[in-house]
């Protein structure tokens, strides 16, 4: 397929949000679980693009099909996947608390107040109000950097996930960082197999959903 990888830009955010929803239930579509389908992206993708990258030390790349005609919202036809992350997890946590979660807490109050929400919507709204748990010291001992990667089905099992991780590895190496870690959904068996195949391994002192890639063992092919 004629896909290419380029740095993420703010115009990609509708696509990122959509991909996050379509892969948000352990790799499957979470559309049936939400009335507010924007919530997964607001939690796990968009802050890496829309808050100050200088403050949060964020970075990202997208997989695009340059032969496809973009639709009105730049959602499905062009962007097929993304890898997003931060070079400094503690800086990211501080930046999101200062710049990201507060306005979402106003937009999505804890109380329902007549707003139609699913149980999964409410779980995400609860998350926005408490913020995701801080990263474990065991993870930060391995690397200050963490990442998220999601690809649509048509881009999976074609080597593009490995290529996108290669872009992340090269970016982080340029910042003198030698590893990156990720937190998996324990239900996503396919994701675990992928991470293990490309070289991610368990982190001592952390749950087995947290795995890290040591760049010394990284092989692009």
Helices and strands as residue ranges (DSSP letters): E 3-7, G 10-12, H 13-22, G 31-33, H 39-44, H 47-50, H 53-56, E 58-65, E 79-86, H 89-99, H 101-107, H 119-130, H 137-142, E 146-151, G 153-155, H 160-173, E 179-183, H 189-198, E 201-202, E 210-214, G 215-217
